[in-house]
Amino acid sequence: MLTRITDNTSMHNLDKGDLLREVTVKIGLERIDTQEGITVEALLDSGVTGLVMSSEFARKQEFKLKKLDRPMYVRNVDGSLNKEGPIKHMVEVNIYYQEHRERTEIDVIGRQKWTVILEMLWLARHNPEIDWKTVEVKMTRCPEECGKQWRPKQGKPG
């Protein structure tokens, strides 16, 4: 059974036999040129080696596409070339999640199931705190260049 868990869903509904296959978070994406934003569900995927956005989504939301100097060929998990062809464009966006903010480039790829995928290098760089029982994702260990970061509130003693 494939079960999708979002950052707003707890795992208490899952039977013991169910496997957690996909973890998603709701992020804000802001176009750099217009400062207009949209909320999307992004997949956290440690098996992917690039930030990617669906080309259909990029066109529909009118993201400004930047042509890459050289196309990047994409291989599937079985080693075969992706049938959608090489990545030829990227978009520059601001990503928001909780108090996390960063400006980054996302590769635009042909048809895919997910609107946005946040990949292994992104996960390693930001090292989010993930509570696997509640599927809560906190950006507590981001590098300084991420702008305003989530931090526990420091109360006064006593």
N, C-alpha and C positions, 0 to 999 in steps of 0.2 A: 504494500500500500504506500503510495506517495503522499506525504503530508506536508503541506506548506505552512510554516509558522511565521507569523509577522511579529513585529516588535510590540504589537498590541494584543497578542494572544499568548496565553500561558499553555504549558504542556500538560496540565492536569487532565485535559480531555483525551489525551492519547492513551491507547491501550498499551500494555507492556510490550506487545509484539510489534508495535509500530516503530518505524525507523525515521529518524529526523534526516531528511535528505536536503532540504533547502531552508536557508535562513535569509529573511529579507528585512529591510528597514525602509521606512518612509523618509525620503530625503527631499530637500528643496534644491531645485536647479534654477539658476538665474542666468539668463542670457547677458553676456558682457555688453553687447551693443545697445540694448534697450533697457536693461535692468529689470526686465519682466521675469517673473518667476513662476514655477509650476512645481507641484508636489508629485513625486513618482515613487513607486515601489522599486527598490534596487535589490538585486540579488548579491549576497556576499558569497564569493566563490573562490576558494583557495586553489582551485585547479586551473584557473584562467590566468594568463600572463599579460593582461592589458586591460585598462579601463575601456569598456565598450558601450556604445549606445546604438540602438536599432536605427537603421537609416529611415525607415518609415516614420518612426517617432520624431526624428530630427527634422524631417521635411514637414510633417504635420504641424509641429510646434514652431516652425520657421526659424530654427537655429541657423546662424550664419556658418556655413561650411567653409573650412579652409582646406585647400588642396595640399596634399603632402608632396614633398619634393620627389619621393619615390614611393611607388605602391608597396604595401606590406602584405606578403602572402600569409595566409592563416592556415594552420594545420589543425585538423580535428584530433580528438583524443586517440584515434586509431592510427594517426600519422598521415592520413590522406589529406589532400588539399581541400579546403572548404569550397563547396560548390557555388557559393555566392561570389567567389572571386576575391581579389585582393582588397585590402583597405586602401582607399584613395583619398579619404577626407577625414578631418577631425573637427571638433568644436571646442571652443574655449568657454568654460562656464565657472560659476561659483557654485560650490556644493555646500549645503547647510544640513546639519543633523544635530539636533539638540542645540548646544551652544558652539558646536564645531563649525568652522568656516574655512574654506580654502578655495583658491583659484587653481584650476587644473585644466588639462586638455584631455578630451575623451575621443577615442577612435570611433568612427562611424562605420558600422558593418551591416551587411545585408540582412535579410530577414532572420530574426531570432525570436525566441520565446519571450525574453526579458527586455524591457525598455532600457535599463541600465544595469551593467554588471560591475561591481567593485571587486577587484582582483587581488591576487596574492601579494604583490608588491605593495599595493595600497594598504592591505591589512597589516603587513609587516611594518610598514612605515608608521602607521597610526596606532598599531597594537591595541585595538579596542578591548575593553573589558566586557566579556560575554558571559552572562549567567545562563548556563545551558538548561537549568531547571525552569526558569521563568522566561527564557529567550529574550532577556533584556540586554541591550547593547549600549554601553556608555563609552564616550570618548574621553577617558580619564588620563591617557598617556600620550596624547598627540605631541608632535614636535612644535616648537615655538612658532614656526612659520604658518601655522594653521590659524592664526588670528586669535580672536576671543575663544577660549577653550572652556569646556565644562570643568568645573572644580567644585569639590564639596564646599558648602558654605562654612566659614569658620565662625563659630559662635563665641561669645564672650564667656570666660570661665565663670562657673558658679551660676 
